Amino acid sequence: MRGASAPDVPVVDLVDGSGVADALSTVGFVAVREHGVPEACLLAMRELLVDLFAADEATKAQQAITRENYRGFIPLRFFTPNRDSDAGDDTAPADAFEGYKLHWECPPGHPVSDECDLYGPNRWPDHPARMPKVVASWWAAMEGLVDRLLDVLADEMRLDRSVLAEAMETPLTNTTLLHYPPRRPDDLAPGFHPHKDITVVTVLDPNPVGGLEVRTRDGRWVEAGCPEGALLVNVGDVLEVWSGGRLISTPHRVAISDGAERYSAPFFAVPNHRVVAEPMIEPVDGFDTRSIPMGYVQSEVWRTNWPDEEAADTHSHLGGVD
């Protein structure tokens, strides 16, 4: 069952917006209450996840992702991203999830669709028939929450809100709908390996099963607890750079208990492909300043998810961490 938030994950109320930046500066995760996302949207998505992954394997295979189209079913244990062959872990077991990939629904004929391969229409499965409507409502609510968070952070950190707004037009925002089937006790595969998100923020409605763990500043892995009715928000690499290192993108992982079944739908808020993220305010002392070219980096995230692809550098893929 979902318990009280772990002491390392602070809780804030978004109704007055106070203290969000301070809360995110601790461990990079925060549980947000008064977030404004209708419970009906969250409930509909929870029910959709169960029905979606109940499809038979033949149906999933017909609607599976391809190298040319990063939309559709992700086969169970298909991805082994960021395995370091030089470190001898190229035979590490694949993450024990299956998924369904969706991106921002690019309007037909929109000019941006010719500028980056990651833009385009989503693939909608035949079943559940309600999926496009459920996702559209949920997506709009999540985008609204991200907008409110950026309003608050811009005010608290003196970031240029107009620059943030422009960056989030025609975004590369996406979600991976996830299902972690029950496993045997002798299964050594991780639910999802330790990684960081190359996003502005990621928003998650926590599953009651739990399993999401965050690495604290002193190296401990703690359960990312969340009070009933709250949503989890974590800092991504883009916001880390924009904030000049004041907010840190934190490693996290999914550890599933034996026999447990888990569903989730992380909402990855990502800027437009033309954006090159750089510090918007003076970096803190010791921050390793860098820029993030969004189109290139997001394409690398996709490419390096395929088992036979190697990462070109340490910043342009879904960052595995020690």
N, C-alpha and C positions, 0 to 999 in steps of 0.2 A: 504493500500500500504506500501511497505517497505520504511522506512524513513531513515534519517541520524542516525548514531550510537548514542545511548544515551551517555551523557558525562561520565557515569560510565564505559562504555565498550570501551577500547582504540582500536585504529586502527593501524595496522602495515603493511608494505610492506615486503613480504618474499623475494623479489628479491635480497636484500642485506643482509637479515637475521638479521639486527641490531635491538636490543631492544626488542626481543620477550620475553625474561625472565623478563625484567623489566615490560613490559606491562601485562604479566600474573600474576605478583606479586601484582597487585592492587585489582582486583575483581575476578580473576581466569578465566575470559573470555576475549577473544580478537577477533576482526574482522580482518581477514587476507586477504589482497589483494595480487595480483601477486602470487597466490597459486599454479598455474600450473595445476590445474584440468581442463580439457577441458570443455568448455561450452556445447559441444555436449553431453558429458557424463551426466552432470547435467540435461540438458533438457530431455534426454531420460529417466532418472530416474523419473523426475517429471511427465512425461506422463505415465510411467509405473504404478506409484502409483494410478493414477486415474483409469486406466483400471483394475488393480489387484483387487481393492476393489469394483468394479462394479459387481463382480461375484455374482451369486445368493446364498442364504443362504444354500441351500442343498450342493452346491459345496464346500462352506467354511467348512461346517460340516464334509464332507468326508475327507478333507485335514487339519483337525484341529490338533493342538499340542496334545500330550499325556504326561503322566508322564514319559514314557519311551523314548520319542523323542521330544526334545524341538525345533522342527522345523515345520513350517507350520502356518496356520491361528490361531490367538488368537481371540476368540469370543468377540464381543462388550461387554464391561463392565464386563468381566469375572474375571479379577484380582482385588483383594483388598489387595495389599501387605502391610505389615508392620503396620497393624492396632493393636494398643495397647489395648488389652482388659482390662488391669489393669487401664488404663486411661479413660475407658468408651467409647472409640470410635470404638468398634468392629462392630457397626452397621453403620459406616460411609459409604456413597455411594461409589460404585466402580468408578474408573477413567473412564471417558467417551470416551474411544478410542477402536478401534479394530486394530489388527496388523497382521504382518506376520514375523515370526522369521527365520533368516538365520545366519549361522555360517561360519567361515573359511572352505572352501571346502577341507576337508582332502582327499588326494589322496587314491584310493583304495589300500588296503593292507599295508598302512603305519603303522609302528610299534606303533606310538603314539596312534592309534585308540584303542589299547588294554589297554592303560594306564589310560584313562579318558573317562567317558561316554559322555562327551560333544563333543568329536571328532566324525567325521563321515560325510557321504554325506548329502547334503541338500535335502529337498523335493521340487520338482519343480511342480507347478500346471500346469494343461493342458492348461490353458489360464491365461495370455497372453503367446503365444508360444515363443515370443522373450525374455521372462524374463531371462533365464540363460545367454544369450549373453549380455543383457543390464547390468545385475548385475555384470558380470565378468569384463566388461570394467570399470564400475564405481568403483568397488572394487579395481582394480589395481591402478586406479588413486588416490583413497583415501589412499591406502597403500603408494604410492609414496609421497604424501603430508606428511603423518605421518613420513616417513623416513627423509624428509627434515627438518621437525620440530625438530626431535631428533638430527639431525646433528647440528642445530643451538643451541639448548638448551645445548647439550653436550659441545659445544665450549664456550658458554656464562657462563655456571655454573660449568665448569670443571668436568663434569661427564664423566665416562669412556665409550666412545662410543662403544667399543668392547663388554662390558658387556650388554649395551642396545641392541645391534644387536643380541646377543645370546639369550637374553630374548624374543625377538620378533620372533624367529624362531618357526615354528609350533604353531602359536598363538591361543589363545582363543578369538580372535577378532570376533565380531558379529555385527549384526544390527537388529533393530526392525523397519520394515516398518510400518508406523502409519497413521491411518485415524481417524480424529475427526469429526463425522457427525454433522450437525446443531442440535441445541438444543432449547427447549422451554425456555422462560424467567423464569419459575418457577422451572427449573431443577437445583438442588443444587450440583450436582456432579462436582468435579474438572475435568479439562481436563487431567492433570497428577499432582498428589500430590507433594508437595515439597520433594526433594530428592537430593542425591549426586550420582555421578557415580563412580563405582569401576573399573576405567580404568586408562590407562596412560593418554591419551587425548581422547576427544570425538569431532568429526568433524560434522558440520551440515550446510547444505544448507538451509538458513532460508526461511520459507514460507512467501509470501507477506501478508498473513492474519495477521501475527504477533502472539502474545500470549505467546512467551517464555519470562519468567521473571526471573531475577537474584536477589538474596539477597545480598545487599552491606554489607560492613564491619560494617556500622552503623545500620544495620537492616532494611533498606528500600528495598522494592521490586520495581525493575525498569525494563522496557522493554529492552530486549537485542537487541537493534537496530543494523542494519548492512548495510553498504553502498552497493549500487548496484554492483554486481560482486564479492563481498567478501564472505568468508565463516566464520562461527563462530567456534572457537576452545575453549574448556574449559578444565581446569585441572581436572584430576580424582584423586581418593584416592592414586593410585599407584605412580603417579608423585609427589604428595604431600609428600609421604614417601621417595621416592628416593631423593627429593630435600631437605630433612631435615626440611621441614616446610617452606621453602622459597616461594614455590608456594602452594596455598591453594585450595583444592577441595571445590567448592562453591555450596551451595544449590540453586536449581532452580526449576521451576514449569511451567506448561502450563495452562494459563487462557484463555478460549475461549469466545469471545463475543457472545451474543445471536444471533442465526441464522447463524453464520459463519461456514464455512467448512474448515478444515485444513488437510494438508498432510505433512509428514516429514519422513526423513530417516537418523536418527543419526547413525554415524559410530563409534562404540565403539572399540578402539584399546586396546587390552588386552594381556598380556604376556602369554607365555607357561605355562601349568598347573604345571610344576615342580618348577617354580620360586617362591621364597619366597622374596617378596619385603622388603627391609630394607634401611635405609638411606645410600646413596652413598657418602655423604659429611657430615661434622660436622653439627648436627642439630642446629637450631637457639634456643636461650634461650626461655624456656617456651613451646617448642614443645613437645607434648605428643608422644614420640617415640613408634612406634609399628611396627610389621612385618605383612605382608599380604601373607599367603599361597594361591597362586592363584587357584589351583585346588579345594581346599576345599571351598574357598570363592565363586568362581563362581558357584559351585554346589549348594551352599546355596542360591545364588541369584535366581537360577531357582526354587529350592524347595519351598522357601518362597513366591514365586509368586502365589502359589495355595492357594485358599481361606481358606482351612482347615489346613494349616500348620503354625506353630509358629516359629519365629526366635530363633535360639539357643543362639545368643549373639548380641551385638550392632554393630559389625563390619562386619558380614558375610552375609549381605543381602543388597538389594538396599535401602540404608539408608534413611528412613523417618526422617524428621527433624522437630523441633518445629517451 
